[in-house]
Amino acid sequence: MSLTTHWIDNEWNLYKRILNFCQVSNHMGETIGQVIENCLLDWRIDKLLIVTVDNASSNSVTISYLKNVMKD
């Protein structure tokens, strides 16, 4: 799995970077969520605005997991 970030700085410049390529041991939503959480925390990212995913059936569980762990 590849994690990519996009952001806009104070001068409205758009940036895009690949944060990490993560190996996922299975395609269960909670496992994917845990891998994403660990990769984000390695980069000290603890808040998300948007997550873009494909049409896999495990995405709902992944998003629910991330919502729970990224709460303020």
All heavy atoms as a GROMACS GRO file, in nm:
protein
  586
    1MET      N    1   0.086  -0.116   0.000
    1MET     CA    2   0.000   0.000   0.000
    1MET      C    3   0.091   0.122   0.000
    1MET      O    4   0.196   0.122   0.062
    1MET     CB    5  -0.087  -0.004   0.125
    1MET     CG    6  -0.167   0.119   0.150
    1MET     SD    7  -0.282   0.104   0.289
    1MET     CE    8  -0.177   0.058   0.422
    2SER      N    9   0.050   0.223  -0.069
    2SER     CA   10   0.125   0.349  -0.074
    2SER      C   11   0.045   0.458  -0.004
    2SER      O   12  -0.075   0.471  -0.027
    2SER     CB   13   0.149   0.388  -0.219
    2SER     OG   14   0.207   0.515  -0.226
    3LEU      N   15   0.112   0.534   0.082
    3LEU     CA   16   0.048   0.649   0.147
    3LEU      C   17   0.108   0.776   0.089
    3LEU      O   18   0.229   0.795   0.090
    3LEU     CB   19   0.073   0.647   0.298
    3LEU     CG   20   0.008   0.534   0.374
    3LEU    CD1   21   0.042   0.544   0.522
    3LEU    CD2   22  -0.143   0.535   0.356
    4THR      N   23   0.020   0.861   0.038
    4THR     CA   24   0.060   0.986  -0.024
    4THR      C   25  -0.007   1.100   0.048
    4THR      O   26  -0.124   1.091   0.085
    4THR     CB   27   0.020   0.989  -0.173
    4THR    OG1   28   0.071   0.872  -0.236
    4THR    CG2   29   0.072   1.112  -0.242
    5THR      N   30   0.065   1.209   0.069
    5THR     CA   31   0.006   1.326   0.133
    5THR      C   32   0.005   1.444   0.035
    5THR      O   33   0.092   1.455  -0.052
    5THR     CB   34   0.083   1.364   0.261
    5THR    OG1   35   0.017   1.472   0.326
    5THR    CG2   36   0.225   1.404   0.232
    6HIS      N   37  -0.095   1.527   0.048
    6HIS     CA   38  -0.107   1.651  -0.029
    6HIS      C   39  -0.131   1.762   0.073
    6HIS      O   40  -0.207   1.744   0.167
    6HIS     CB   41  -0.227   1.645  -0.124
    6HIS     CG   42  -0.221   1.534  -0.222
    6HIS    ND1   43  -0.188   1.555  -0.353
    6HIS    CD2   44  -0.242   1.402  -0.210
    6HIS    CE1   45  -0.190   1.440  -0.417
    6HIS    NE2   46  -0.224   1.345  -0.331
    7TRP      N   47  -0.068   1.875   0.055
    7TRP     CA   48  -0.094   1.989   0.142
    7TRP      C   49  -0.066   2.119   0.070
    7TRP      O   50   0.000   2.122  -0.032
    7TRP     CB   51  -0.013   1.979   0.272
    7TRP     CG   52   0.133   2.009   0.260
    7TRP    CD1   53   0.193   2.129   0.283
    7TRP    CD2   54   0.237   1.920   0.220
    7TRP    NE1   55   0.328   2.119   0.260
    7TRP    CE2   56   0.358   1.992   0.222
    7TRP    CE3   57   0.241   1.786   0.183
    7TRP    CZ2   58   0.479   1.934   0.189
    7TRP    CZ3   59   0.363   1.729   0.150
    7TRP    CH2   60   0.479   1.803   0.153
    8ILE      N   61  -0.121   2.226   0.126
    8ILE     CA   62  -0.102   2.361   0.073
    8ILE      C   63  -0.035   2.443   0.182
    8ILE      O   64  -0.081   2.442   0.297
    8ILE     CB   65  -0.238   2.424   0.034
    8ILE    CG1   66  -0.303   2.339  -0.075
    8ILE    CG2   67  -0.220   2.568  -0.010
    8ILE    CD1   68  -0.444   2.380  -0.109
    9ASP      N   69   0.072   2.513   0.148
    9ASP     CA   70   0.141   2.594   0.248
    9ASP      C   71   0.073   2.731   0.261
    9ASP      O   72  -0.030   2.758   0.198
    9ASP     CB   73   0.290   2.606   0.217
    9ASP     CG   74   0.322   2.686   0.092
    9ASP    OD1   75   0.232   2.753   0.036
    9ASP    OD2   76   0.439   2.681   0.049
   10ASN      N   77   0.131   2.816   0.343
   10ASN     CA   78   0.073   2.948   0.370
   10ASN      C   79   0.069   3.039   0.247
   10ASN      O   80  -0.006   3.136   0.244
   10ASN     CB   81   0.149   3.018   0.483
   10ASN     CG   82   0.127   2.950   0.615
   10ASN    OD1   83   0.025   2.885   0.637
   10ASN    ND2   84   0.223   2.965   0.706
   11GLU      N   85   0.150   3.007   0.148
   11GLU     CA   86   0.152   3.087   0.026
   11GLU      C   87   0.074   3.021  -0.087
   11GLU      O   88   0.087   3.056  -0.203
   11GLU     CB   89   0.297   3.113  -0.016
   11GLU     CG   90   0.370   3.194   0.088
   11GLU     CD   91   0.518   3.209   0.057
   11GLU    OE1   92   0.562   3.166  -0.052
   11GLU    OE2   93   0.589   3.263   0.141
   12TRP      N   94  -0.007   2.924  -0.055
   12TRP     CA   95  -0.096   2.853  -0.146
   12TRP      C   96  -0.022   2.768  -0.251
   12TRP      O   97  -0.071   2.748  -0.360
   12TRP     CB   98  -0.195   2.948  -0.213
   12TRP     CG   99  -0.294   3.001  -0.115
   12TRP    CD1  100  -0.288   3.117  -0.047
   12TRP    CD2  101  -0.412   2.935  -0.069
   12TRP    NE1  102  -0.395   3.130   0.038
   12TRP    CE2  103  -0.474   3.018   0.026
   12TRP    CE3  104  -0.473   2.813  -0.100
   12TRP    CZ2  105  -0.590   2.985   0.090
   12TRP    CZ3  106  -0.590   2.780  -0.035
   12TRP    CH2  107  -0.647   2.866   0.059
   13ASN      N  108   0.097   2.722  -0.215
   13ASN     CA  109   0.169   2.629  -0.302
   13ASN      C  110   0.124   2.487  -0.268
   13ASN      O  111   0.119   2.449  -0.152
   13ASN     CB  112   0.320   2.641  -0.282
   13ASN     CG  113   0.371   2.778  -0.321
   13ASN    OD1  114   0.346   2.823  -0.431
   13ASN    ND2  115   0.439   2.843  -0.230
   14LEU      N  116   0.093   2.410  -0.371
   14LEU     CA  117   0.048   2.273  -0.353
   14LEU      C  118   0.167   2.178  -0.353
   14LEU      O  119   0.255   2.187  -0.438
   14LEU     CB  120  -0.049   2.233  -0.466
   14LEU     CG  121  -0.099   2.089  -0.467
   14LEU    CD1  122  -0.182   2.059  -0.342
   14LEU    CD2  123  -0.179   2.062  -0.593
   15TYR      N  124   0.168   2.085  -0.257
   15TYR     CA  125   0.274   1.985  -0.246
   15TYR      C  126   0.213   1.846  -0.242
   15TYR      O  127   0.101   1.828  -0.197
   15TYR     CB  128   0.355   2.006  -0.116
   15TYR     CG  129   0.428   2.136  -0.113
   15TYR    CD1  130   0.369   2.249  -0.058
   15TYR    CD2  131   0.556   2.148  -0.164
   15TYR    CE1  132   0.436   2.370  -0.054
   15TYR    CE2  133   0.624   2.268  -0.161
   15TYR     CZ  134   0.563   2.378  -0.106
   15TYR     OH  135   0.629   2.498  -0.103
   16LYS      N  136   0.293   1.749  -0.289
   16LYS     CA  137   0.250   1.609  -0.288
   16LYS      C  138   0.374   1.525  -0.262
   16LYS      O  139   0.477   1.543  -0.328
   16LYS     CB  140   0.188   1.572  -0.422
   16LYS     CG  141   0.153   1.426  -0.438
   16LYS     CD  142   0.100   1.400  -0.578
   16LYS     CE  143   0.077   1.254  -0.601
   16LYS     NZ  144   0.030   1.227  -0.737
   17ARG      N  145   0.366   1.435  -0.164
   17ARG     CA  146   0.479   1.347  -0.132
   17ARG      C  147   0.429   1.208  -0.100
   17ARG      O  148   0.325   1.191  -0.037
   17ARG     CB  149   0.556   1.398  -0.010
   17ARG     CG  150   0.619   1.533  -0.024
   17ARG     CD  151   0.742   1.530  -0.116
   17ARG     NE  152   0.810   1.657  -0.118
   17ARG     CZ  153   0.780   1.759  -0.197
   17ARG    NH1  154   0.680   1.751  -0.280
   17ARG    NH2  155   0.848   1.870  -0.194
   18ILE      N  156   0.505   1.109  -0.139
   18ILE     CA  157   0.480   0.972  -0.094
   18ILE      C  158   0.542   0.958   0.043
   18ILE      O  159   0.662   0.983   0.060
   18ILE     CB  160   0.538   0.870  -0.192
   18ILE    CG1  161   0.467   0.878  -0.327
   18ILE    CG2  162   0.529   0.728  -0.134
   18ILE    CD1  163   0.528   0.792  -0.436
   19LEU      N  164   0.462   0.922   0.143
   19LEU     CA  165   0.512   0.906   0.279
   19LEU      C  166   0.578   0.771   0.298
   19LEU      O  167   0.680   0.759   0.364
   19LEU     CB  168   0.398   0.920   0.380
   19LEU     CG  169   0.331   1.054   0.391
   19LEU    CD1  170   0.223   1.049   0.497
   19LEU    CD2  171   0.432   1.162   0.424
   20ASN      N  172   0.514   0.667   0.244
   20ASN     CA  173   0.563   0.534   0.272
   20ASN      C  174   0.497   0.431   0.180
   20ASN      O  175   0.387   0.453   0.133
   20ASN     CB  176   0.532   0.498   0.418
   20ASN     CG  177   0.626   0.394   0.473
   20ASN    OD1  178   0.696   0.326   0.400
   20ASN    ND2  179   0.627   0.383   0.604
   21PHE      N  180   0.567   0.324   0.160
   21PHE     CA  181   0.508   0.204   0.102
   21PHE      C  182   0.500   0.104   0.217
   21PHE      O  183   0.601   0.074   0.280
   21PHE     CB  184   0.596   0.147  -0.010
   21PHE     CG  185   0.598   0.233  -0.132
   21PHE    CD1  186   0.701   0.323  -0.154
   21PHE    CD2  187   0.496   0.224  -0.226
   21PHE    CE1  188   0.704   0.402  -0.267
   21PHE    CE2  189   0.497   0.302  -0.339
   21PHE     CZ  190   0.601   0.392  -0.359
   22CYS      N  191   0.380   0.058   0.247
   22CYS     CA  192   0.358  -0.030   0.362
   22CYS      C  193   0.312  -0.167   0.314
   22CYS      O  194   0.222  -0.177   0.230
   22CYS     CB  195   0.250   0.028   0.454
   22CYS     SG  196   0.278   0.197   0.502
   23GLN      N  197   0.371  -0.270   0.371
   23GLN     CA  198   0.325  -0.405   0.342
   23GLN      C  199   0.208  -0.437   0.434
   23GLN      O  200   0.213  -0.412   0.553
   23GLN     CB  201   0.435  -0.507   0.363
   23GLN     CG  202   0.395  -0.646   0.322
   23GLN     CD  203   0.514  -0.741   0.322
   23GLN    OE1  204   0.627  -0.700   0.345
   23GLN    NE2  205   0.487  -0.866   0.296
   24VAL      N  206   0.102  -0.490   0.378
   24VAL     CA  207  -0.018  -0.525   0.453
   24VAL      C  208  -0.031  -0.677   0.451
   24VAL      O  209  -0.032  -0.738   0.344
   24VAL     CB  210  -0.144  -0.459   0.394
   24VAL    CG1  211  -0.267  -0.492   0.474
   24VAL    CG2  212  -0.125  -0.308   0.385
   25SER      N  213  -0.041  -0.737   0.570
   25SER     CA  214  -0.041  -0.884   0.580
   25SER      C  215  -0.170  -0.949   0.531
   25SER      O  216  -0.170  -1.064   0.489
   25SER     CB  217  -0.012  -0.927   0.724
   25SER     OG  218  -0.112  -0.876   0.811
   26ASN      N  219  -0.281  -0.876   0.538
   26ASN     CA  220  -0.408  -0.928   0.487
   26ASN      C  221  -0.495  -0.810   0.445
   26ASN      O  222  -0.456  -0.695   0.464
   26ASN     CB  223  -0.479  -1.018   0.589
   26ASN     CG  224  -0.512  -0.944   0.718
   26ASN    OD1  225  -0.582  -0.843   0.716
   26ASN    ND2  226  -0.461  -0.993   0.829
   27HIS      N  227  -0.609  -0.836   0.390
   27HIS     CA  228  -0.695  -0.728   0.338
   27HIS      C  229  -0.813  -0.697   0.429
   27HIS      O  230  -0.914  -0.643   0.384
   27HIS     CB  231  -0.743  -0.764   0.197
   27HIS     CG  232  -0.632  -0.766   0.098
   27HIS    ND1  233  -0.573  -0.883   0.057
   27HIS    CD2  234  -0.566  -0.666   0.036
   27HIS    CE1  235  -0.476  -0.854  -0.028
   27HIS    NE2  236  -0.471  -0.723  -0.043
   28MET      N  237  -0.799  -0.728   0.557
   28MET     CA  238  -0.905  -0.695   0.653
   28MET      C  239  -0.896  -0.547   0.686
   28MET      O  240  -0.786  -0.490   0.699
   28MET     CB  241  -0.891  -0.780   0.779
   28MET     CG  242  -0.916  -0.927   0.752
   28MET     SD  243  -0.893  -1.042   0.890
   28MET     CE  244  -0.891  -0.944   1.034
   29GLY      N  245  -1.012  -0.483   0.700
   29GLY     CA  246  -1.018  -0.339   0.723
   29GLY      C  247  -0.942  -0.293   0.845
   29GLY      O  248  -0.873  -0.191   0.842
   30GLU      N  249  -0.951  -0.367   0.954
   30GLU     CA  250  -0.881  -0.325   1.077
   30GLU      C  251  -0.730  -0.334   1.060
   30GLU      O  252  -0.656  -0.248   1.106
   30GLU     CB  253  -0.926  -0.409   1.196
   30GLU     CG  254  -0.872  -0.354   1.327
   30GLU     CD  255  -0.941  -0.410   1.449
   30GLU    OE1  256  -1.062  -0.441   1.441
   30GLU    OE2  257  -0.876  -0.420   1.552
   31THR      N  258  -0.684  -0.437   0.992
   31THR     CA  259  -0.540  -0.451   0.966
   31THR      C  260  -0.490  -0.335   0.881
   31THR      O  261  -0.386  -0.275   0.912
   31THR     CB  262  -0.510  -0.585   0.893
   31THR    OG1  263  -0.559  -0.692   0.972
   31THR    CG2  264  -0.363  -0.602   0.869
   32ILE      N  265  -0.562  -0.302   0.777
   32ILE     CA  266  -0.524  -0.190   0.691
   32ILE      C  267  -0.523  -0.060   0.772
   32ILE      O  268  -0.430   0.021   0.761
   32ILE     CB  269  -0.618  -0.179   0.570
   32ILE    CG1  270  -0.603  -0.303   0.481
   32ILE    CG2  271  -0.592  -0.051   0.489
   32ILE    CD1  272  -0.709  -0.318   0.374
   33GLY      N  273  -0.624  -0.040   0.855
   33GLY     CA  274  -0.630   0.079   0.940
   33GLY      C  275  -0.512   0.088   1.033
   33GLY      O  276  -0.454   0.196   1.053
   34GLN      N  277  -0.471  -0.023   1.093
   34GLN     CA  278  -0.356  -0.024   1.183
   34GLN      C  279  -0.227   0.010   1.109
   34GLN      O  280  -0.143   0.085   1.161
   34GLN     CB  281  -0.343  -0.160   1.252
   34GLN     CG  282  -0.453  -0.187   1.352
   34GLN     CD  283  -0.455  -0.332   1.401
   34GLN    OE1  284  -0.389  -0.418   1.346
   34GLN    NE2  285  -0.533  -0.356   1.505
   35VAL      N  286  -0.211  -0.044   0.989
   35VAL     CA  287  -0.091  -0.015   0.910
   35VAL      C  288  -0.087   0.133   0.874
   35VAL      O  289   0.017   0.199   0.886
   35VAL     CB  290  -0.085  -0.104   0.784
   35VAL    CG1  291   0.026  -0.061   0.690
   35VAL    CG2  292  -0.067  -0.251   0.824
   36ILE      N  293  -0.200   0.188   0.833
   36ILE     CA  294  -0.207   0.331   0.801
   36ILE      C  295  -0.176   0.414   0.924
   36ILE      O  296  -0.097   0.509   0.919
   36ILE     CB  297  -0.344   0.368   0.742
   36ILE    CG1  298  -0.363   0.303   0.605
   36ILE    CG2  299  -0.360   0.520   0.732
   36ILE    CD1  300  -0.504   0.316   0.549
   37GLU      N  301  -0.238   0.380   1.037
   37GLU     CA  302  -0.215   0.453   1.162
   37GLU      C  303  -0.066   0.453   1.197
   37GLU      O  304  -0.009   0.558   1.229
   37GLU     CB  305  -0.295   0.391   1.276
   37GLU     CG  306  -0.268   0.456   1.410
   37GLU     CD  307  -0.332   0.381   1.526
   37GLU    OE1  308  -0.365   0.261   1.511
   37GLU    OE2  309  -0.344   0.443   1.632
   38ASN      N  310  -0.001   0.338   1.191
   38ASN     CA  311   0.141   0.331   1.226
   38ASN      C  312   0.228   0.412   1.132
   38ASN      O  313   0.320   0.482   1.177
   38ASN     CB  314   0.188   0.184   1.229
   38ASN     CG  315   0.128   0.108   1.345
   38ASN    OD1  316   0.096   0.164   1.448
   38ASN    ND2  317   0.113  -0.021   1.327
   39CYS      N  318   0.198   0.407   1.004
   39CYS     CA  319   0.275   0.487   0.907
   39CYS      C  320   0.257   0.637   0.933
   39CYS      O  321   0.353   0.713   0.929
   39CYS     CB  322   0.234   0.453   0.765
   39CYS     SG  323   0.289   0.290   0.710
   40LEU      N  324   0.134   0.678   0.960
   40LEU     CA  325   0.108   0.820   0.987
   40LEU      C  326   0.177   0.866   1.115
   40LEU      O  327   0.236   0.974   1.120
   40LEU     CB  328  -0.043   0.846   0.996
   40LEU     CG  329  -0.121   0.831   0.866
   40LEU    CD1  330  -0.270   0.846   0.892
   40LEU    CD2  331  -0.074   0.932   0.762
   41LEU      N  332   0.171   0.784   1.218
   41LEU     CA  333   0.234   0.821   1.345
   41LEU      C  334   0.386   0.826   1.331
   41LEU      O  335   0.451   0.907   1.399
   41LEU     CB  336   0.193   0.724   1.456
   41LEU     CG  337   0.045   0.734   1.496
   41LEU    CD1  338   0.011   0.630   1.602
   41LEU    CD2  339   0.010   0.874   1.545
   42ASP      N  340   0.444   0.743   1.244
   42ASP     CA  341   0.588   0.752   1.218
   42ASP      C  342   0.624   0.890   1.164
   42ASP      O  343   0.735   0.940   1.188
   42ASP     CB  344   0.632   0.646   1.117
   42ASP     CG  345   0.641   0.507   1.178
   42ASP    OD1  346   0.638   0.494   1.303
   42ASP    OD2  347   0.650   0.410   1.099
   43TRP      N  348   0.532   0.952   1.092
   43TRP     CA  349   0.552   1.087   1.037
   43TRP      C  350   0.496   1.195   1.130
   43TRP      O  351   0.491   1.313   1.093
   43TRP     CB  352   0.487   1.098   0.900
   43TRP     CG  353   0.571   1.038   0.792
   43TRP    CD1  354   0.572   0.909   0.750
   43TRP    CD2  355   0.668   1.106   0.714
   43TRP    NE1  356   0.664   0.892   0.650
   43TRP    CE2  357   0.725   1.011   0.626
   43TRP    CE3  358   0.714   1.237   0.710
   43TRP    CZ2  359   0.825   1.044   0.535
   43TRP    CZ3  360   0.812   1.269   0.617
   43TRP    CH2  361   0.866   1.174   0.532
   44ARG      N  362   0.450   1.155   1.249
   44ARG     CA  363   0.391   1.247   1.348
   44ARG      C  364   0.266   1.316   1.295
   44ARG      O  365   0.240   1.432   1.325
   44ARG     CB  366   0.494   1.348   1.396
   44ARG     CG  367   0.610   1.284   1.466
   44ARG     CD  368   0.704   1.384   1.523
   44ARG     NE  369   0.817   1.315   1.582
   44ARG     CZ  370   0.938   1.361   1.585
   44ARG    NH1  371   0.965   1.480   1.535
   44ARG    NH2  372   1.034   1.291   1.640
   45ILE      N  373   0.191   1.244   1.213
   45ILE     CA  374   0.064   1.295   1.161
   45ILE      C  375  -0.046   1.231   1.245
   45ILE      O  376  -0.059   1.109   1.250
   45ILE     CB  377   0.045   1.259   1.012
   45ILE    CG1  378   0.154   1.326   0.929
   45ILE    CG2  379  -0.095   1.298   0.965
   45ILE    CD1  380   0.158   1.282   0.785
   46ASP      N  381  -0.124   1.314   1.313
   46ASP     CA  382  -0.229   1.261   1.400
   46ASP      C  383  -0.367   1.313   1.365
   46ASP      O  384  -0.463   1.290   1.436
   46ASP     CB  385  -0.198   1.288   1.547
   46ASP     CG  386  -0.182   1.435   1.579
   46ASP    OD1  387  -0.195   1.518   1.486
   46ASP    OD2  388  -0.158   1.466   1.696
   47LYS      N  389  -0.378   1.385   1.251
   47LYS     CA  390  -0.508   1.434   1.206
   47LYS      C  391  -0.518   1.416   1.055
   47LYS      O  392  -0.421   1.434   0.983
   47LYS     CB  393  -0.525   1.582   1.240
   47LYS     CG  394  -0.532   1.607   1.388
   47LYS     CD  395  -0.554   1.750   1.419
   47LYS     CE  396  -0.562   1.759   1.570
   47LYS     NZ  397  -0.548   1.886   1.623
   48LEU      N  398  -0.638   1.381   1.010
   48LEU     CA  399  -0.664   1.363   0.868
   48LEU      C  400  -0.785   1.445   0.829
   48LEU      O  401  -0.878   1.461   0.907
   48LEU     CB  402  -0.694   1.217   0.836
   48LEU     CG  403  -0.582   1.116   0.857
   48LEU    CD1  404  -0.635   0.976   0.836
   48LEU    CD2  405  -0.468   1.145   0.762
   49LEU      N  406  -0.785   1.495   0.708
   49LEU     CA  407  -0.902   1.565   0.656
   49LEU      C  408  -0.975   1.477   0.555
   49LEU      O  409  -1.096   1.462   0.562
   49LEU     CB  410  -0.861   1.697   0.592
   49LEU     CG  411  -0.972   1.778   0.528
   49LEU    CD1  412  -1.075   1.819   0.633
   49LEU    CD2  413  -0.915   1.899   0.458
   50ILE      N  414  -0.901   1.415   0.466
   50ILE     CA  415  -0.962   1.336   0.359
   50ILE      C  416  -0.881   1.208   0.340
   50ILE      O  417  -0.758   1.210   0.345
   50ILE     CB  418  -0.964   1.414   0.227
   50ILE    CG1  419  -1.050   1.539   0.239
   50ILE    CG2  420  -1.012   1.327   0.112
   50ILE    CD1  421  -1.040   1.633   0.123
   51VAL      N  422  -0.951   1.100   0.315
   51VAL     CA  423  -0.888   0.973   0.279
   51VAL      C  424  -0.951   0.928   0.148
   51VAL      O  425  -1.073   0.922   0.137
   51VAL     CB  426  -0.910   0.865   0.388
   51VAL    CG1  427  -0.852   0.733   0.346
   51VAL    CG2  428  -0.852   0.910   0.521
   52THR      N  429  -0.867   0.898   0.050
   52THR     CA  430  -0.916   0.849  -0.079
   52THR      C  431  -0.878   0.702  -0.090
   52THR      O  432  -0.762   0.667  -0.068
   52THR     CB  433  -0.853   0.928  -0.195
   52THR    OG1  434  -0.880   1.066  -0.175
   52THR    CG2  435  -0.910   0.882  -0.327
   53VAL      N  436  -0.974   0.619  -0.123
   53VAL     CA  437  -0.952   0.474  -0.130
   53VAL      C  438  -1.009   0.418  -0.260
   53VAL      O  439  -1.080   0.487  -0.332
   53VAL     CB  440  -1.018   0.403  -0.008
   53VAL    CG1  441  -0.951   0.445   0.121
   53VAL    CG2  442  -1.165   0.433  -0.001
   54ASP      N  443  -0.978   0.292  -0.287
   54ASP     CA  444  -1.038   0.226  -0.403
   54ASP      C  445  -1.173   0.169  -0.362
   54ASP      O  446  -1.228   0.206  -0.259
   54ASP     CB  447  -0.944   0.119  -0.458
   54ASP     CG  448  -0.914   0.010  -0.357
   54ASP    OD1  449  -0.977   0.007  -0.250
   54ASP    OD2  450  -0.826  -0.073  -0.386
   55ASN      N  451  -1.226   0.076  -0.438
   55ASN     CA  452  -1.360   0.026  -0.409
   55ASN      C  453  -1.358  -0.108  -0.334
   55ASN      O  454  -1.452  -0.185  -0.343
   55ASN     CB  455  -1.441   0.015  -0.538
   55ASN     CG  456  -1.380  -0.085  -0.636
   55ASN    OD1  457  -1.267  -0.130  -0.617
   55ASN    ND2  458  -1.453  -0.117  -0.740
   56ALA      N  459  -1.252  -0.137  -0.259
   56ALA     CA  460  -1.244  -0.262  -0.183
   56ALA      C  461  -1.350  -0.265  -0.073
   56ALA      O  462  -1.386  -0.162  -0.014
   56ALA     CB  463  -1.106  -0.277  -0.122
   57SER      N  464  -1.398  -0.383  -0.045
   57SER     CA  465  -1.506  -0.398   0.055
   57SER      C  466  -1.459  -0.368   0.197
   57SER      O  467  -1.540  -0.336   0.284
   57SER     CB  468  -1.564  -0.539   0.048
   57SER     OG  469  -1.463  -0.634   0.074
   58SER      N  470  -1.329  -0.372   0.222
   58SER     CA  471  -1.278  -0.348   0.358
   58SER      C  472  -1.262  -0.199   0.390
   58SER      O  473  -1.230  -0.163   0.503
   58SER     CB  474  -1.142  -0.417   0.374
   58SER     OG  475  -1.051  -0.369   0.277
   59ASN      N  476  -1.287  -0.111   0.295
   59ASN     CA  477  -1.265   0.032   0.316
   59ASN      C  478  -1.353   0.090   0.426
   59ASN      O  479  -1.307   0.176   0.502
   59ASN     CB  480  -1.288   0.110   0.188
   59ASN     CG  481  -1.179   0.085   0.088
   59ASN    OD1  482  -1.070   0.044   0.123
   59ASN    ND2  483  -1.208   0.108  -0.039
   60SER      N  484  -1.476   0.045   0.440
   60SER     CA  485  -1.564   0.100   0.544
   60SER      C  486  -1.507   0.074   0.682
   60SER      O  487  -1.507   0.162   0.768
   60SER     CB  488  -1.703   0.039   0.533
   60SER     OG  489  -1.764   0.074   0.412
   61VAL      N  490  -1.455  -0.046   0.703
   61VAL     CA  491  -1.396  -0.081   0.833
   61VAL      C  492  -1.268   0.000   0.854
   61VAL      O  493  -1.243   0.051   0.963
   61VAL     CB  494  -1.369  -0.232   0.843
   61VAL    CG1  495  -1.297  -0.266   0.972
   61VAL    CG2  496  -1.499  -0.310   0.832
   62THR      N  497  -1.188   0.014   0.749
   62THR     CA  498  -1.064   0.092   0.759
   62THR      C  499  -1.094   0.236   0.799
   62THR      O  500  -1.031   0.290   0.889
   62THR     CB  501  -0.988   0.090   0.624
   62THR    OG1  502  -0.957  -0.045   0.590
   62THR    CG2  503  -0.862   0.173   0.630
   63ILE      N  504  -1.191   0.298   0.734
   63ILE     CA  505  -1.226   0.437   0.762
   63ILE      C  506  -1.282   0.449   0.904
   63ILE      O  507  -1.248   0.542   0.977
   63ILE     CB  508  -1.325   0.492   0.658
   63ILE    CG1  509  -1.262   0.492   0.518
   63ILE    CG2  510  -1.373   0.632   0.696
   63ILE    CD1  511  -1.132   0.568   0.506
   64SER      N  512  -1.365   0.356   0.946
   64SER     CA  513  -1.418   0.358   1.083
   64SER      C  514  -1.305   0.347   1.184
   64SER      O  515  -1.304   0.418   1.286
   64SER     CB  516  -1.517   0.244   1.104
   64SER     OG  517  -1.631   0.263   1.028
   65TYR      N  518  -1.209   0.260   1.157
   65TYR     CA  519  -1.095   0.244   1.248
   65TYR      C  520  -1.019   0.376   1.257
   65TYR      O  521  -0.985   0.422   1.367
   65TYR     CB  522  -1.003   0.131   1.197
   65TYR     CG  523  -0.881   0.114   1.282
   65TYR    CD1  524  -0.883   0.030   1.392
   65TYR    CD2  525  -0.763   0.183   1.254
   65TYR    CE1  526  -0.772   0.015   1.473
   65TYR    CE2  527  -0.652   0.170   1.334
   65TYR     CZ  528  -0.657   0.084   1.443
   65TYR     OH  529  -0.545   0.072   1.523
   66LEU      N  530  -0.989   0.438   1.143
   66LEU     CA  531  -0.913   0.562   1.144
   66LEU      C  532  -0.990   0.675   1.214
   66LEU      O  533  -0.930   0.757   1.284
   66LEU     CB  534  -0.875   0.603   1.002
   66LEU     CG  535  -0.771   0.512   0.935
   66LEU    CD1  536  -0.756   0.551   0.788
   66LEU    CD2  537  -0.637   0.519   1.006
   67LYS      N  538  -1.121   0.680   1.196
   67LYS     CA  539  -1.202   0.781   1.265
   67LYS      C  540  -1.188   0.767   1.415
   67LYS      O  541  -1.175   0.866   1.487
   67LYS     CB  542  -1.350   0.766   1.229
   67LYS     CG  543  -1.388   0.827   1.099
   67LYS     CD  544  -1.539   0.810   1.080
   67LYS     CE  545  -1.587   0.866   0.950
   67LYS     NZ  546  -1.733   0.846   0.934
   68ASN      N  547  -1.188   0.643   1.465
   68ASN     CA  548  -1.179   0.620   1.609
   68ASN      C  549  -1.042   0.655   1.665
   68ASN      O  550  -1.032   0.711   1.774
   68ASN     CB  551  -1.213   0.475   1.642
   68ASN     CG  552  -1.361   0.447   1.628
   68ASN    OD1  553  -1.443   0.536   1.646
   68ASN    ND2  554  -1.394   0.324   1.594
   69VAL      N  555  -0.935   0.622   1.594
   69VAL     CA  556  -0.803   0.646   1.649
   69VAL      C  557  -0.754   0.788   1.626
   69VAL      O  558  -0.664   0.835   1.696
   69VAL     CB  559  -0.697   0.546   1.596
   69VAL    CG1  560  -0.732   0.404   1.636
   69VAL    CG2  561  -0.678   0.557   1.446
   70MET      N  562  -0.812   0.861   1.531
   70MET     CA  563  -0.769   0.997   1.501
   70MET      C  564  -0.854   1.103   1.571
   70MET      O  565  -0.841   1.220   1.543
   70MET     CB  566  -0.771   1.022   1.350
   70MET     CG  567  -0.676   0.938   1.271
   70MET     SD  568  -0.509   0.993   1.295
   70MET     CE  569  -0.418   0.864   1.218
   71LYS      N  570  -0.940   1.062   1.662
   71LYS     CA  571  -1.023   1.160   1.733
   71LYS      C  572  -0.939   1.251   1.820
   71LYS      O  573  -0.837   1.212   1.872
   71LYS     CB  574  -1.125   1.088   1.823
   71LYS     CG  575  -1.237   1.024   1.748
   71LYS     CD  576  -1.337   0.965   1.845
   71LYS     CE  577  -1.454   0.906   1.770
   71LYS     NZ  578  -1.550   0.845   1.861
   72ASP      N  579  -0.985   1.374   1.837
   72ASP     CA  580  -0.919   1.470   1.927
   72ASP      C  581  -0.936   1.430   2.070
   72ASP      O  582  -1.031   1.380   2.116
   72ASP     CB  583  -0.975   1.611   1.906
   72ASP     CG  584  -0.923   1.670   1.776
   72ASP    OD1  585  -0.817   1.631   1.728
   72ASP    OD2  586  -0.991   1.760   1.726
   0.00000   0.00000   0.00000
